[in-house]
Amino acid sequence: MKKVILLGGLLLLAGCSSIPKSESGKKTAGKKPSSSLTYSFSTGPAKPRYTQGSARSLQQAFQRWRGVPYRFGGVDADGIDCSAFTRTLYQEVYGMALPRSTYEQVTMGRPVSKQELQPGDLVFFRTGRTRHNGVYVGDGKFAHASSSVGVTISRLDNVYWRSRYWQARRLLDER
């Protein structure tokens, strides 16, 4: 018998396929099983909501990673690349899992213009044969893992980044 329960936006399924048996193999009807399995599936929004505190949380998460060296393919404090850094910030600040690569991240959310940027939006750049990304933190700045200086904050209007700006994507629900 399977039981379906909707609890606080979570769909809970509990299942028990048969009447429990004793160690001797006899059915023990009326006795509760010693364990059961519970599965949960979220039925709520797939995207977390932006909150005023998340801009501050974004800055705090950045501070923990500040200065970590760039390492292509890196995913930890020994070295991290741009897409792993954006993925890590999103997980830490918003609890949202992003794909590992810039090429996958650029397909998420919806496009927003440079004038509409809000903290938490992903920004993307064409840097020759490769692509680069970061997380917009406000005031015309974005946090990213730079191949030359490691995890840092740069200005979008910097000569280098301004000429390579490609697009921005909003992954969070409207603010």
Secondary structure as GFF3:
##gff-version 3
##sequence-region A 1 175
A	DSSP	beta_strand	2	7	.	.	.	ID=ss1
A	DSSP	beta_strand	10	15	.	.	.	ID=ss2
A	DSSP	beta_strand	37	42	.	.	.	ID=ss3
A	DSSP	alpha_helix	52	65	.	.	.	ID=ss4
A	DSSP	beta_strand	75	76	.	.	.	ID=ss5
A	DSSP	beta_strand	79	80	.	.	.	ID=ss6
A	DSSP	alpha_helix	82	94	.	.	.	ID=ss7
A	DSSP	alpha_helix	102	105	.	.	.	ID=ss8
A	DSSP	beta_strand	110	112	.	.	.	ID=ss9
A	DSSP	three_ten_helix	114	116	.	.	.	ID=ss10
A	DSSP	beta_strand	122	127	.	.	.	ID=ss11
A	DSSP	beta_strand	130	138	.	.	.	ID=ss12
A	DSSP	beta_strand	141	146	.	.	.	ID=ss13
A	DSSP	beta_strand	150	155	.	.	.	ID=ss14
A	DSSP	alpha_helix	159	164	.	.	.	ID=ss15
A	DSSP	beta_strand	165	170	.	.	.	ID=ss16
###
